[in-house]
Amino acid sequence: MSKQDVINKAVKSNEPPAWLLFSAGGSVSAFFFPVVILIFALLLPFGIVDAQTIVAFAHTWIGKLAILVLTIFPMWAGMHRVHHGLHDLKVHLPAGGVIFYGLSALYTVVVAYLTLSL
């Protein structure tokens, strides 16, 4: 395959944006979920952090951004894993990419609307 064929294939593919969202979701999950687990599993039940503080934080612009990042990107990563996992198991859905990435896009829109309307 020539260099131009590789470039043409990359331009026509929907994989680069999907891989970008997948890697962002994996990175968010790896870096920030331990902190979220620490807050909600230890600090909140033991009374070190007050629930009102978390609610007040969620109503700020940085809190809304945190909610968006912590919910949207891991969904894209999960759906990408499901899509390629089924492909690896030889389960080929006729419109698998449209179904899984479409559900992720719908989820993104719904979460963005609900979060920004807080």
C-alpha positions in Angstrom: 0.0 0.0 0.0 1.4 3.4 -0.9 1.7 6.4 1.4 -1.2 8.1 -0.4 -3.4 5.1 0.1 -2.7 5.1 3.8 -3.5 8.9 4.0 -6.7 8.4 2.0 -7.8 5.5 4.3 -7.1 7.6 7.4 -9.1 10.5 6.0 -12.1 8.4 5.2 -12.1 6.5 8.5 -14.1 7.3 11.5 -11.6 5.6 13.8 -9.3 8.5 14.7 -12.1 10.5 16.6 -13.4 7.3 18.2 -9.9 6.4 19.4 -9.4 9.9 20.7 -12.5 9.7 22.8 -11.6 6.2 23.8 -8.2 7.2 25.0 -9.6 10.3 26.8 -12.1 8.1 28.6 -9.4 5.6 29.7 -7.2 8.4 30.9 -10.0 10.0 32.9 -10.9 6.7 34.4 -7.4 5.9 35.4 -6.5 9.3 36.8 -9.7 10.6 38.4 -11.8 7.6 39.4 -9.6 6.7 42.4 -10.2 10.2 43.7 -13.9 9.9 43.1 -14.0 6.6 44.9 -12.0 8.0 47.8 -14.4 10.9 48.1 -17.7 8.9 47.8 -16.6 5.7 49.5 -14.5 7.0 52.4 -14.6 10.7 53.0 -18.3 11.2 52.6 -19.5 8.2 54.7 -17.0 9.1 57.5 -18.2 12.7 57.6 -14.8 14.2 56.5 -16.5 15.8 53.5 -20.0 17.2 53.8 -22.6 16.4 51.2 -23.6 20.0 50.9 -20.0 20.9 49.9 -20.2 18.4 47.0 -23.6 19.7 45.9 -22.3 23.3 46.1 -19.3 22.3 44.0 -21.5 20.6 41.4 -23.3 23.9 40.9 -20.1 25.8 40.0 -18.8 25.9 36.4 -15.7 23.8 37.3 -18.0 21.3 39.0 -20.2 21.1 35.9 -17.1 20.6 33.8 -15.9 17.8 36.2 -19.3 16.1 35.9 -19.1 16.3 32.1 -15.6 15.0 31.9 -16.1 12.2 34.5 -19.3 10.9 32.8 -18.9 11.5 29.0 -15.4 10.3 28.2 -15.6 7.0 30.1 -18.9 6.2 28.3 -17.1 6.6 25.0 -14.3 4.4 26.2 -16.8 1.7 27.4 -18.8 1.7 24.2 -15.6 1.6 22.1 -14.5 -1.5 24.1 -17.9 -3.1 23.7 -17.9 -2.5 20.0 -14.4 -3.9 19.5 -14.9 -6.7 22.0 -17.9 -8.0 20.0 -15.8 -7.7 16.9 -13.1 -9.8 18.5 -15.7 -12.4 19.5 -16.8 -12.6 15.9 -20.1 -11.0 16.7 -20.6 -8.6 13.7 -23.5 -6.3 14.0 -24.5 -4.7 10.6 -24.4 -1.2 12.0 -22.3 -1.8 15.2 -20.4 1.4 14.9 -23.5 3.5 14.3 -25.3 1.8 17.3 -22.5 2.1 19.9 -21.1 5.5 18.9 -24.6 6.8 18.3 -25.6 5.7 21.8 -22.5 7.5 23.1 -23.3 10.6 21.2 -26.9 10.6 22.5 -25.6 10.0 26.0 -23.3 13.0 25.6 -26.1 15.3 24.5 -28.4 14.2 27.3 -25.7 14.5 30.0 -24.5 17.9 28.7 -28.1 19.2 28.7 -28.9 17.9 32.2 -25.6 19.1 33.7 -25.6 22.5 32.2 -29.2 23.0 33.4 -28.2 22.5 37.0 
